[in-house]
Amino acid sequence: MKELSLEYFKKFYEERIKGWMMGDLHKIKDKGANIITSLGCLAFTEAIGLYLPELDNKGIEEQSPNIGQKRFYRCLFRLESREHLMEYDEKIRKITKGSSKENGIYQLRNRVAHKYLLLVTPQLILVRVYDGLQDKPSLPFPISLKEKGGKIEEVIINNAKYIEELQKLVDDVYDKIFIEKDDTFIKAMRSGHSKLFEDD
């Protein structure tokens, strides 16, 4: 099969990732603190991760039992709030260890997408969706934890901040691939695109 041109991938990235995925998130961002926006953020985090290279710190990928989880973290841990997200992911992993194959923040993606449950197991920690626009933007990260006495009381998804950081990453990756022509990112884009036809 003939190798697809970089121009083909540029068109695909502009139409599907920058246009369709991020365009949809921006359209619903102003509709308030709703779970559909959070579902889009979490699902697109995994989808965008399909086109990204492995993380420099491969520890999280080695802990991830399936390819979807690896893809999710390849994107999530490239967001501007990566240090906080890594810290929160580790805290969630500690309380969910052994309870499910999906631990850490990734379980939010699966629970929202497949079970429509805003919970972190096994402690049944509530997940709250936070607008970040109408609410006062006091939560500076896409995902935050409300803790008391060393225990997690609540997981909060800040839709507006999540979309903001996801958009910046999508723009930065576009520059890496199509302006700087970074070989590592180009290879990841090609590999991810070919996997679209292998999966499911």
Backbone as ProteinMPNN parsed JSONL, in Angstrom:
{"seq_chain_A": "MKELSLEYFKKFYEERIKGWMMGDLHKIKDKGANIITSLGCLAFTEAIGLYLPELDNKGIEEQSPNIGQKRFYRCLFRLESREHLMEYDEKIRKITKGSSKENGIYQLRNRVAHKYLLLVTPQLILVRVYDGLQDKPSLPFPISLKEKGGKIEEVIINNAKYIEELQKLVDDVYDKIFIEKDDTFIKAMRSGHSKLFEDD", "coords_chain_A": {"N_chain_A": [[0.841, -1.186, 0.0], [0.487, 2.222, -0.808], [2.394, 4.784, 0.741], [0.902, 7.232, 2.722], [0.726, 10.74, 2.138], [2.276, 13.567, 3.824], [0.751, 15.778, 3.526], [-1.787, 14.721, 3.278], [-2.184, 13.848, 5.929], [-2.073, 16.274, 7.205], [-4.407, 17.53, 6.307], [-6.277, 15.723, 7.353], [-5.774, 16.023, 10.121], [-6.394, 18.732, 10.491], [-9.126, 18.762, 9.758], [-10.407, 16.671, 11.256], [-9.319, 16.522, 13.925], [-8.529, 19.188, 14.846], [-10.72, 20.561, 13.775], [-13.262, 18.966, 13.897], [-13.23, 17.423, 16.44], [-12.129, 19.298, 18.444], [-13.604, 21.508, 17.687], [-16.246, 20.715, 18.252], [-16.096, 20.483, 21.056], [-15.641, 23.154, 21.779], [-18.038, 24.271, 20.942], [-19.905, 23.269, 22.756], [-18.921, 24.108, 25.137], [-19.781, 26.492, 26.379], [-22.245, 25.865, 27.367], [-22.609, 25.296, 29.975], [-22.037, 23.495, 33.112], [-21.875, 20.498, 32.273], [-22.223, 16.913, 31.921], [-21.905, 15.811, 29.405], [-20.073, 17.426, 28.073], [-17.815, 16.884, 29.621], [-17.54, 14.145, 29.087], [-16.898, 14.3, 26.366], [-14.396, 15.609, 26.537], [-12.841, 13.672, 27.945], [-13.071, 11.404, 26.27], [-11.991, 12.375, 23.855], [-9.436, 12.86, 24.71], [-8.321, 10.321, 24.818], [-8.601, 9.653, 22.095], [-7.016, 11.591, 20.751], [-4.58, 10.941, 21.829], [-3.952, 8.696, 20.387], [-2.47, 9.538, 18.223], [-0.079, 10.382, 19.199], [3.387, 10.24, 20.257], [5.102, 7.833, 22.415], [5.3, 8.491, 25.936], [7.979, 10.297, 27.551], [8.522, 9.535, 30.15], [8.01, 6.406, 30.714], [6.807, 4.923, 32.632], [4.069, 5.114, 33.352], [2.863, 4.096, 31.095], [3.698, 1.497, 31.15], [2.282, 0.618, 33.329], [-0.225, 0.569, 32.327], [-2.814, -1.461, 31.307], [-4.089, -1.765, 28.831], [-4.308, -0.743, 25.342], [-5.918, 1.505, 24.9], [-5.819, 2.846, 27.325], [-3.099, 3.514, 27.426], [-2.984, 5.31, 25.282], [-4.67, 7.324, 26.214], [-3.227, 8.388, 28.419], [-0.954, 9.286, 27.079], [-1.808, 11.605, 25.948], [-3.099, 13.023, 28.095], [-1.005, 13.408, 29.962], [0.553, 15.213, 28.656], [-0.608, 17.616, 28.778], [-0.728, 21.039, 29.969], [-1.054, 21.053, 32.744], [0.235, 18.788, 33.615], [1.917, 17.878, 35.778], [0.346, 18.141, 38.097], [-1.8, 16.545, 37.327], [-0.571, 14.062, 37.114], [0.113, 13.661, 39.778], [-2.467, 13.561, 40.948], [-3.499, 11.381, 39.594], [-1.908, 9.333, 40.605], [-2.709, 9.354, 43.292], [-5.383, 8.562, 43.065], [-4.981, 6.036, 41.981], [-3.832, 4.731, 44.16], [-5.967, 4.388, 45.96], [-7.642, 2.803, 44.503], [-6.363, 0.531, 43.823], [-6.101, -2.75, 42.675], [-8.846, -3.053, 42.524], [-9.926, -2.791, 40.054], [-9.196, -3.162, 36.556], [-8.909, -0.801, 35.327], [-7.456, 1.795, 36.608], [-6.656, 4.874, 38.362], [-6.94, 8.13, 36.766], [-7.915, 7.357, 34.331], [-10.051, 5.629, 34.745], [-12.193, 7.323, 35.078], [-12.798, 8.13, 32.496], [-13.724, 5.695, 31.392], [-15.855, 4.994, 33.109], [-17.607, 7.153, 32.782], [-18.074, 7.023, 30.024], [-19.012, 4.374, 29.544], [-20.647, 3.539, 31.656], [-21.927, 5.702, 32.617], [-21.581, 6.716, 35.117], [-20.744, 8.852, 37.662], [-18.493, 8.303, 39.45], [-15.746, 7.282, 41.523], [-14.297, 4.253, 42.123], [-13.093, 1.987, 44.762], [-14.326, 3.346, 46.768], [-16.487, 4.89, 46.174], [-16.333, 7.633, 45.487], [-17.54, 10.81, 44.808], [-17.868, 12.415, 41.635], [-17.646, 15.603, 40.419], [-18.857, 17.898, 38.056], [-17.535, 20.836, 36.808], [-18.023, 24.076, 35.765], [-16.302, 26.348, 35.33], [-16.501, 28.614, 33.911], [-19.008, 29.983, 34.386], [-19.032, 29.359, 37.094], [-16.865, 30.594, 39.635], [-13.548, 30.785, 38.537], [-11.769, 29.139, 40.349], [-10.525, 26.758, 40.414], [-7.729, 25.661, 39.054], [-7.014, 23.579, 37.304], [-7.56, 20.971, 34.824], [-8.58, 18.61, 35.96], [-9.291, 18.158, 39.33], [-8.725, 17.446, 42.821], [-10.692, 17.24, 45.725], [-9.768, 17.247, 48.937], [-9.718, 15.966, 52.284], [-8.344, 15.647, 55.424], [-6.363, 13.965, 54.381], [-7.791, 12.249, 52.784], [-9.534, 11.578, 49.751], [-12.298, 13.438, 48.893], [-13.793, 14.303, 46.785], [-13.809, 14.318, 43.214], [-13.106, 16.617, 40.757], [-14.075, 17.806, 37.643], [-13.058, 20.235, 35.52], [-14.473, 21.653, 33.005], [-14.033, 23.911, 31.237], [-11.312, 24.595, 31.639], [-10.125, 22.177, 30.963], [-10.723, 21.97, 28.217], [-9.375, 24.221, 27.279], [-6.649, 23.553, 27.812], [-6.428, 21.208, 26.319], [-6.849, 22.194, 23.75], [-4.582, 23.826, 23.436], [-2.563, 21.877, 23.474], [-3.257, 20.376, 21.179], [-2.798, 22.31, 19.205], [-0.042, 22.729, 19.592], [0.99, 20.193, 18.944], [0.251, 20.049, 16.286], [1.984, 22.003, 15.23], [4.422, 20.731, 15.803], [4.293, 18.498, 14.087], [3.59, 19.454, 11.451], [4.819, 21.921, 10.98], [7.402, 22.057, 12.247], [8.132, 19.551, 11.506], [8.793, 17.269, 13.053], [10.249, 14.215, 13.418], [9.653, 12.109, 15.203], [7.049, 12.686, 16.056], [5.742, 12.687, 13.599], [6.011, 9.998, 12.829], [4.511, 8.831, 14.886], [1.973, 9.871, 14.293], [1.479, 8.673, 11.801], [1.548, 5.968, 12.554], [-0.542, 5.855, 14.444], [-2.697, 6.528, 12.81], [-2.795, 4.328, 11.071], [-3.561, 2.4, 12.881], [-6.216, 2.952, 13.249], [-7.557, 1.41, 11.451], [-7.089, -1.095, 12.29], [-8.028, -1.572, 14.861], [-10.826, -2.588, 16.933]], "CA_chain_A": [[0.0, 0.0, 0.0], [1.257, 3.448, -0.953], [2.471, 5.584, 1.967], [0.13, 8.465, 2.644], [1.562, 11.945, 2.202], [2.124, 14.422, 4.993], [-0.348, 16.691, 3.195], [-3.005, 13.989, 3.634], [-2.311, 13.88, 7.383], [-2.357, 17.653, 7.588], [-5.835, 17.734, 6.052], [-6.973, 14.895, 8.333], [-5.61, 16.642, 11.441], [-7.15, 19.983, 10.5], [-10.567, 18.503, 9.674], [-10.924, 15.762, 12.282], [-8.879, 16.809, 15.292], [-8.718, 20.615, 15.143], [-12.06, 20.986, 13.37], [-14.388, 18.204, 14.434], [-13.138, 17.155, 17.881], [-12.008, 20.515, 19.238], [-14.74, 22.37, 17.33], [-17.418, 20.273, 19.027], [-15.895, 20.838, 22.464], [-15.832, 24.604, 21.924], [-19.468, 24.579, 20.757], [-20.69, 22.934, 23.952], [-18.233, 24.626, 26.337], [-20.547, 27.568, 27.016], [-23.574, 25.381, 27.754], [-22.652, 25.066, 31.412], [-21.302, 22.359, 33.679], [-22.614, 19.269, 31.972], [-21.43, 15.695, 31.801], [-21.616, 15.538, 27.997], [-18.814, 18.112, 27.788], [-16.747, 16.105, 30.273], [-17.383, 12.909, 28.312], [-16.15, 14.657, 25.168], [-12.995, 15.864, 26.919], [-12.186, 12.413, 28.312], [-13.01, 10.532, 25.089], [-11.061, 12.945, 22.888], [-8.089, 12.696, 25.257], [-7.856, 9.02, 24.336], [-8.524, 9.676, 20.633], [-5.851, 12.392, 20.362], [-3.409, 10.161, 22.234], [-3.67, 7.715, 19.332], [-1.534, 10.131, 17.267], [1.076, 10.926, 19.917], [4.436, 9.275, 20.608], [5.164, 7.393, 23.808], [5.79, 9.483, 26.89], [9.378, 10.134, 27.961], [8.432, 8.71, 31.35], [7.177, 5.3, 30.262], [6.265, 4.192, 33.779], [2.61, 5.068, 33.313], [2.456, 3.218, 30.004], [3.947, 0.127, 31.591], [1.214, 0.277, 34.273], [-1.503, 0.576, 31.625], [-3.03, -2.8, 30.777], [-4.618, -1.83, 27.46], [-3.827, 0.305, 24.441], [-6.726, 2.699, 25.103], [-5.283, 3.522, 28.505], [-1.813, 4.091, 27.026], [-3.287, 6.478, 24.435], [-5.255, 8.346, 27.08], [-2.166, 9.043, 29.195], [-0.04, 9.988, 26.167], [-2.369, 12.942, 25.765], [-3.346, 13.673, 29.386], [0.238, 13.805, 30.617], [1.217, 16.258, 27.879], [-1.306, 18.874, 29.035], [0.06, 21.975, 30.789], [-1.181, 20.691, 34.171], [0.677, 17.389, 33.718], [2.465, 17.521, 37.095], [-0.782, 17.973, 39.005], [-2.578, 15.397, 36.86], [0.18, 12.863, 37.492], [-0.037, 13.522, 41.23], [-3.839, 13.132, 41.227], [-3.645, 10.027, 39.065], [-1.263, 8.429, 41.566], [-3.561, 9.277, 44.486], [-6.559, 7.746, 42.73], [-4.499, 4.66, 41.825], [-3.597, 4.137, 45.482], [-7.217, 3.961, 46.601], [-8.38, 1.858, 43.654], [-5.467, -0.577, 43.489], [-6.646, -4.1, 42.778], [-10.306, -3.112, 42.411], [-10.327, -2.749, 38.658], [-8.052, -3.055, 35.652], [-8.798, 0.618, 35.001], [-7.216, 2.602, 37.798], [-6.257, 6.238, 38.062], [-7.882, 9.023, 36.095], [-8.519, 6.672, 33.175], [-11.335, 5.016, 35.079], [-13.237, 8.322, 34.863], [-13.168, 8.037, 31.083], [-14.519, 4.487, 31.161], [-17.118, 5.029, 33.855], [-18.513, 8.12, 32.16], [-18.424, 6.573, 28.673], [-19.693, 3.083, 29.468], [-21.62, 3.306, 32.731], [-22.535, 6.994, 32.931], [-21.49, 6.862, 36.565], [-19.751, 9.835, 38.099], [-17.951, 7.757, 40.693], [-14.462, 6.595, 41.536], [-14.461, 3.11, 43.012], [-14.242, 1.347, 45.4], [-14.868, 4.176, 47.85], [-17.639, 5.639, 45.68], [-16.059, 9.066, 45.568], [-18.324, 11.539, 43.82], [-17.198, 13.242, 40.645], [-18.474, 16.777, 40.136], [-18.483, 18.648, 36.866], [-17.369, 22.234, 37.181], [-18.033, 24.849, 34.537], [-15.083, 27.12, 35.19], [-16.854, 29.883, 33.272], [-20.021, 30.597, 35.239], [-18.47, 29.248, 38.438], [-15.618, 31.367, 39.722], [-12.479, 29.864, 38.147], [-10.798, 28.959, 41.425], [-9.863, 25.472, 40.215], [-6.897, 25.985, 37.89], [-6.589, 22.412, 36.548], [-8.66, 20.246, 34.17], [-9.123, 17.678, 36.956], [-8.788, 18.486, 40.662], [-9.219, 16.622, 43.923], [-11.038, 17.89, 46.992], [-9.287, 16.315, 49.957], [-9.878, 16.338, 53.695], [-7.683, 14.677, 56.294], [-5.61, 12.999, 53.588], [-8.69, 11.408, 52.004], [-10.205, 12.243, 48.636], [-13.746, 13.559, 49.081], [-14.459, 14.598, 45.524], [-13.008, 14.556, 42.02], [-13.797, 17.691, 40.045], [-13.67, 18.018, 36.257], [-13.264, 21.626, 35.114], [-14.616, 21.563, 31.549], [-13.424, 25.034, 30.511], [-9.851, 24.469, 31.724], [-9.761, 20.971, 30.214], [-10.766, 22.314, 26.786], [-8.284, 25.182, 27.046], [-5.364, 22.85, 27.764], [-6.471, 20.274, 25.202], [-6.671, 22.997, 22.535], [-3.169, 24.227, 23.349], [-1.796, 20.692, 23.097], [-3.579, 20.066, 19.78], [-2.083, 23.304, 18.394], [1.406, 22.469, 19.709], [1.291, 18.966, 18.198], [0.15, 20.45, 14.876], [3.255, 22.659, 14.899], [5.484, 19.704, 15.839], [4.203, 17.615, 12.925], [3.466, 20.06, 10.125], [5.702, 23.079, 10.825], [8.772, 21.637, 12.583], [8.332, 18.235, 10.88], [9.445, 16.413, 14.039], [10.126, 12.842, 12.924], [9.006, 11.27, 16.22], [5.615, 12.965, 16.025], [5.233, 12.242, 12.292], [5.89, 8.53, 12.907], [3.378, 8.526, 15.771], [0.759, 10.191, 13.54], [1.296, 7.606, 10.801], [1.24, 4.721, 13.272], [-1.887, 5.977, 15.005], [-3.686, 6.501, 11.719], [-2.917, 2.95, 10.584], [-4.273, 1.621, 13.905], [-7.657, 3.193, 13.098], [-8.118, 0.35, 10.623], [-6.796, -2.386, 12.925], [-8.752, -1.71, 16.129], [-12.265, -2.864, 16.991]], "C_chain_A": [[0.886, 1.25, 0.0], [1.229, 4.244, 0.351], [1.742, 6.904, 1.766], [1.03, 9.678, 2.862], [1.304, 12.733, 3.48], [0.981, 15.415, 4.771], [-1.698, 16.041, 3.523], [-3.237, 14.068, 5.144], [-2.611, 15.283, 7.889], [-3.848, 17.946, 7.42], [-6.67, 16.964, 7.082], [-6.952, 15.558, 9.711], [-6.444, 17.922, 11.541], [-8.655, 19.74, 10.545], [-11.091, 17.74, 10.882], [-10.563, 16.178, 13.703], [-9.117, 18.279, 15.646], [-10.154, 21.062, 14.853], [-13.177, 20.276, 14.093], [-14.307, 18.04, 15.948], [-13.116, 18.448, 18.698], [-13.147, 21.491, 18.937], [-15.982, 22.012, 18.12], [-17.289, 20.658, 20.494], [-16.125, 22.334, 22.688], [-17.311, 24.988, 21.786], [-20.274, 24.325, 22.02], [-20.105, 23.506, 25.237], [-19.081, 25.642, 27.1], [-21.93, 27.136, 27.482], [-23.673, 25.075, 29.245], [-21.926, 23.806, 31.824], [-22.076, 21.081, 33.428], [-21.684, 18.096, 31.698], [-21.089, 15.364, 30.353], [-20.302, 16.206, 27.594], [-17.643, 17.343, 28.39], [-16.483, 14.807, 29.529], [-16.58, 13.186, 27.045], [-14.684, 14.885, 25.464], [-12.247, 14.557, 27.172], [-12.03, 11.492, 27.106], [-12.0, 11.065, 24.076], [-9.624, 12.891, 23.395], [-7.505, 11.367, 24.78], [-7.666, 9.032, 22.823], [-7.291, 10.445, 20.16], [-4.562, 11.663, 20.716], [-3.012, 9.101, 21.23], [-2.558, 8.218, 18.407], [-0.257, 10.663, 17.91], [2.114, 9.847, 20.21], [4.374, 8.886, 22.079], [5.693, 8.528, 24.679], [7.261, 9.235, 27.206], [9.454, 9.277, 29.216], [7.472, 7.565, 31.043], [6.537, 4.516, 31.394], [4.764, 4.036, 33.712], [2.124, 4.147, 32.202], [2.669, 1.755, 30.383], [2.877, -0.334, 32.574], [-0.138, 0.126, 33.581], [-1.741, -0.757, 30.925], [-3.564, -2.851, 29.355], [-4.194, -0.611, 26.656], [-4.618, 1.596, 24.608], [-6.209, 3.522, 26.262], [-3.95, 4.197, 28.175], [-2.053, 5.373, 26.222], [-3.795, 7.642, 25.283], [-4.16, 9.12, 27.814], [-1.145, 9.753, 28.316], [-0.514, 11.403, 25.908], [-2.482, 13.666, 27.106], [-2.066, 14.207, 30.015], [1.129, 14.681, 29.733], [0.502, 17.603, 28.055], [-0.453, 19.746, 29.947], [0.05, 21.601, 32.269], [-0.652, 19.297, 34.471], [1.159, 17.002, 35.115], [1.348, 17.284, 38.108], [-1.607, 16.747, 38.619], [-1.873, 14.084, 37.213], [0.05, 12.595, 38.993], [-1.432, 12.997, 41.579], [-4.084, 11.712, 40.74], [-3.071, 9.006, 40.046], [-2.105, 8.27, 42.825], [-4.791, 8.411, 44.227], [-6.151, 6.286, 42.569], [-4.325, 3.978, 43.189], [-4.879, 3.641, 46.122], [-7.993, 2.938, 45.776], [-7.562, 0.618, 43.3], [-6.14, -1.932, 43.714], [-8.15, -4.202, 42.595], [-10.773, -3.196, 40.97], [-9.085, -2.698, 37.793], [-7.852, -1.613, 35.207], [-8.657, 1.418, 36.288], [-6.876, 4.025, 37.39], [-7.351, 7.036, 37.365], [-8.576, 8.33, 34.933], [-9.868, 6.044, 33.506], [-12.49, 6.008, 34.948], [-13.74, 8.241, 33.425], [-14.076, 6.832, 30.838], [-15.854, 4.506, 31.884], [-18.106, 5.991, 33.22], [-18.986, 7.6, 30.8], [-19.299, 5.327, 28.664], [-20.777, 2.883, 30.518], [-22.368, 4.573, 33.134], [-22.582, 7.232, 34.431], [-20.394, 7.849, 36.92], [-19.194, 9.425, 39.45], [-16.533, 7.257, 40.465], [-14.625, 5.461, 42.538], [-13.131, 2.802, 43.693], [-14.9, 2.209, 46.475], [-16.087, 4.997, 47.438], [-17.474, 7.145, 45.896], [-16.822, 9.772, 44.454], [-17.423, 12.319, 42.869], [-18.146, 14.385, 40.316], [-17.944, 17.469, 38.889], [-18.566, 20.128, 37.196], [-17.227, 23.037, 35.904], [-16.729, 25.596, 34.332], [-15.313, 28.439, 34.468], [-17.851, 30.617, 34.153], [-19.59, 30.524, 36.702], [-17.217, 30.135, 38.47], [-14.449, 30.422, 39.458], [-11.388, 29.718, 39.212], [-10.075, 27.617, 41.321], [-9.038, 25.571, 38.931], [-6.522, 24.801, 37.002], [-7.793, 21.715, 35.902], [-9.359, 19.258, 35.115], [-8.477, 18.027, 38.289], [-9.371, 17.516, 41.679], [-9.574, 17.52, 45.091], [-10.702, 16.872, 48.073], [-9.528, 16.871, 51.356], [-9.25, 15.247, 54.542], [-6.938, 13.596, 55.533], [-6.465, 12.066, 52.758], [-9.351, 12.214, 50.899], [-11.697, 12.248, 48.907], [-14.476, 13.695, 47.749], [-13.428, 14.743, 44.41], [-13.793, 15.571, 41.195], [-13.209, 17.838, 38.647], [-14.048, 19.449, 35.879], [-13.276, 21.667, 33.587], [-13.858, 22.658, 30.801], [-11.904, 24.927, 30.491], [-9.367, 23.263, 30.923], [-9.698, 21.294, 28.721], [-9.633, 23.266, 26.428], [-6.942, 24.47, 26.899], [-5.301, 21.852, 26.618], [-6.244, 21.016, 23.885], [-5.211, 23.404, 22.354], [-2.302, 23.052, 22.919], [-2.01, 20.355, 21.616], [-2.839, 21.035, 18.846], [-0.578, 23.059, 18.412], [1.813, 21.235, 18.899], [1.209, 19.238, 16.695], [1.463, 21.093, 14.417], [4.398, 21.652, 14.838], [5.49, 18.892, 14.548], [4.356, 18.386, 11.615], [4.32, 21.318, 9.904], [7.154, 22.655, 11.062], [9.155, 20.329, 11.91], [9.179, 17.311, 11.769], [9.179, 14.945, 13.684], [9.404, 11.924, 13.913], [7.491, 11.45, 16.184], [4.992, 12.538, 14.689], [5.031, 10.73, 12.304], [4.698, 8.129, 13.768], [2.048, 8.788, 15.062], [0.463, 9.091, 12.525], [0.874, 6.296, 11.468], [-0.183, 4.745, 13.828], [-2.955, 5.888, 13.949], [-3.879, 5.074, 11.201], [-3.675, 2.08, 11.583], [-5.782, 1.844, 13.85], [-8.311, 2.034, 12.358], [-7.836, -1.036, 11.184], [-7.693, -2.632, 14.124], [-10.219, -2.008, 15.891], [-12.704, -3.654, 15.771]], "O_chain_A": [[1.891, 1.322, 0.708], [0.184, 4.368, 0.989], [1.941, 7.598, 0.769], [1.966, 9.644, 3.661], [0.266, 12.589, 4.125], [0.325, 15.838, 5.723], [-2.626, 16.707, 3.982], [-4.356, 14.326, 5.588], [-3.319, 15.457, 8.881], [-4.471, 18.543, 8.298], [-7.647, 17.489, 7.615], [-7.98, 15.643, 10.384], [-7.112, 18.164, 12.547], [-9.378, 20.419, 11.273], [-12.105, 18.119, 11.467], [-11.421, 16.182, 14.586], [-9.812, 18.587, 16.614], [-10.728, 21.85, 15.605], [-13.952, 20.898, 14.819], [-15.211, 18.466, 16.666], [-13.983, 18.667, 19.543], [-13.601, 22.214, 19.824], [-16.693, 22.892, 18.603], [-18.256, 21.107, 21.109], [-16.738, 22.727, 23.68], [-17.776, 25.923, 22.439], [-21.209, 25.064, 22.328], [-20.715, 23.403, 26.301], [-19.092, 25.646, 28.331], [-22.708, 27.968, 27.946], [-24.722, 24.639, 29.719], [-21.287, 23.138, 31.012], [-22.846, 20.636, 34.28], [-20.53, 18.263, 31.303], [-20.083, 14.702, 30.096], [-19.508, 15.621, 26.857], [-16.607, 17.171, 27.748], [-15.331, 14.411, 29.359], [-15.693, 12.412, 26.685], [-13.818, 14.41, 24.73], [-11.142, 14.363, 26.666], [-10.984, 10.867, 26.933], [-11.235, 10.292, 23.5], [-8.688, 12.877, 22.594], [-6.341, 11.297, 24.386], [-6.685, 8.487, 22.317], [-6.593, 9.989, 19.254], [-3.57, 11.754, 19.993], [-1.866, 8.653, 21.217], [-1.79, 7.421, 17.869], [0.552, 11.316, 17.251], [1.768, 8.679, 20.39], [3.688, 9.521, 22.879], [6.429, 9.401, 24.219], [7.734, 8.101, 27.137], [10.32, 8.412, 29.344], [6.255, 7.739, 31.107], [5.808, 3.554, 31.153], [4.235, 2.958, 33.981], [1.092, 3.491, 32.344], [1.9, 0.883, 29.976], [2.585, -1.527, 32.659], [-1.088, -0.384, 34.175], [-0.966, -1.148, 30.052], [-3.494, -3.906, 28.724], [-3.78, 0.409, 27.207], [-4.052, 2.68, 24.472], [-6.165, 4.751, 26.192], [-3.704, 5.326, 28.598], [-1.403, 6.392, 26.456], [-3.399, 8.791, 25.089], [-4.163, 10.351, 27.831], [-0.528, 10.724, 28.755], [0.295, 12.3, 25.674], [-2.013, 14.797, 27.24], [-2.041, 15.321, 30.538], [2.311, 14.869, 30.022], [0.963, 18.618, 27.533], [0.445, 19.246, 30.624], [1.041, 21.811, 32.969], [-1.04, 18.686, 35.466], [0.844, 15.912, 35.592], [1.403, 16.333, 38.887], [-2.059, 15.999, 39.486], [-2.528, 13.105, 37.573], [-0.103, 11.451, 39.42], [-1.569, 12.095, 42.406], [-4.786, 10.936, 41.387], [-3.665, 7.955, 40.287], [-2.205, 7.17, 43.369], [-5.19, 7.619, 45.082], [-6.891, 5.39, 42.975], [-4.634, 2.797, 43.346], [-4.885, 2.588, 46.761], [-8.898, 2.282, 46.291], [-8.028, -0.245, 42.556], [-6.67, -2.216, 44.788], [-8.688, -5.307, 42.518], [-11.895, -3.626, 40.7], [-8.033, -2.242, 38.241], [-6.767, -1.238, 34.763], [-9.646, 1.681, 36.973], [-6.818, 4.339, 36.201], [-8.524, 6.663, 37.376], [-9.705, 8.679, 34.588], [-10.733, 5.939, 32.636], [-13.633, 5.604, 34.733], [-14.944, 8.278, 33.17], [-15.088, 6.949, 30.147], [-16.869, 4.081, 31.333], [-19.297, 5.695, 33.126], [-20.164, 7.723, 30.463], [-20.229, 5.23, 27.863], [-21.727, 2.134, 30.29], [-23.329, 4.517, 33.903], [-23.502, 7.866, 34.946], [-19.243, 7.683, 36.514], [-19.392, 10.105, 40.457], [-16.169, 6.861, 39.358], [-15.044, 5.687, 43.673], [-12.105, 3.312, 43.244], [-15.93, 1.825, 47.03], [-16.656, 5.719, 48.257], [-18.361, 7.821, 46.416], [-16.751, 9.371, 43.292], [-16.363, 12.814, 43.252], [-19.308, 14.162, 39.975], [-16.735, 17.603, 38.7], [-19.538, 20.602, 37.783], [-16.399, 22.713, 35.053], [-16.114, 25.49, 33.271], [-14.421, 29.286, 34.418], [-17.587, 31.728, 34.613], [-19.753, 31.482, 37.457], [-16.597, 30.384, 37.436], [-14.36, 29.367, 40.085], [-10.242, 30.117, 39.006], [-9.121, 27.368, 42.058], [-9.599, 25.565, 37.835], [-5.783, 24.982, 36.035], [-8.919, 21.853, 36.38], [-10.579, 19.097, 35.068], [-7.258, 18.176, 38.371], [-10.378, 16.854, 41.426], [-8.839, 18.454, 45.41], [-11.273, 15.783, 48.121], [-9.539, 18.083, 51.572], [-9.579, 14.069, 54.402], [-6.88, 12.448, 55.972], [-5.936, 11.177, 52.091], [-9.687, 13.384, 51.084], [-12.298, 11.196, 49.126], [-15.62, 13.264, 47.602], [-12.318, 15.227, 44.633], [-14.99, 15.407, 40.964], [-11.997, 17.978, 38.486], [-15.22, 19.821, 35.917], [-12.223, 21.709, 32.952], [-13.13, 22.376, 29.849], [-11.276, 25.14, 29.454], [-8.32, 23.322, 30.279], [-8.735, 20.935, 28.044], [-9.006, 23.121, 25.379], [-6.186, 24.75, 25.969], [-4.246, 21.666, 26.011], [-5.533, 20.526, 23.007], [-4.672, 23.333, 21.25], [-1.405, 23.212, 22.091], [-1.052, 20.081, 20.893], [-2.314, 20.62, 17.813], [0.086, 23.166, 17.381], [2.856, 21.233, 18.246], [2.011, 18.712, 15.923], [1.985, 20.768, 13.35], [5.238, 21.707, 13.94], [6.548, 18.626, 13.978], [5.162, 18.01, 10.765], [4.521, 21.733, 8.763], [8.021, 22.858, 10.212], [10.337, 20.022, 11.756], [10.13, 16.673, 11.317], [8.032, 14.498, 13.656], [8.631, 11.058, 13.504], [6.742, 10.477, 16.271], [3.85, 12.081, 14.653], [4.001, 10.236, 11.845], [3.962, 7.202, 13.429], [1.103, 8.015, 15.212], [-0.675, 8.635, 12.41], [-0.037, 5.61, 11.003], [-0.929, 3.775, 13.697], [-3.993, 5.258, 14.15], [-5.005, 4.662, 10.924], [-4.354, 1.131, 11.19], [-6.547, 1.018, 14.348], [-9.474, 1.709, 12.602], [-8.286, -2.038, 10.628], [-8.081, -3.771, 14.385], [-10.778, -1.733, 14.829], [-13.883, -3.982, 15.64]]}, "name": "protein", "num_of_chains": 1, "seq": "MKELSLEYFKKFYEERIKGWMMGDLHKIKDKGANIITSLGCLAFTEAIGLYLPELDNKGIEEQSPNIGQKRFYRCLFRLESREHLMEYDEKIRKITKGSSKENGIYQLRNRVAHKYLLLVTPQLILVRVYDGLQDKPSLPFPISLKEKGGKIEEVIINNAKYIEELQKLVDDVYDKIFIEKDDTFIKAMRSGHSKLFEDD"}
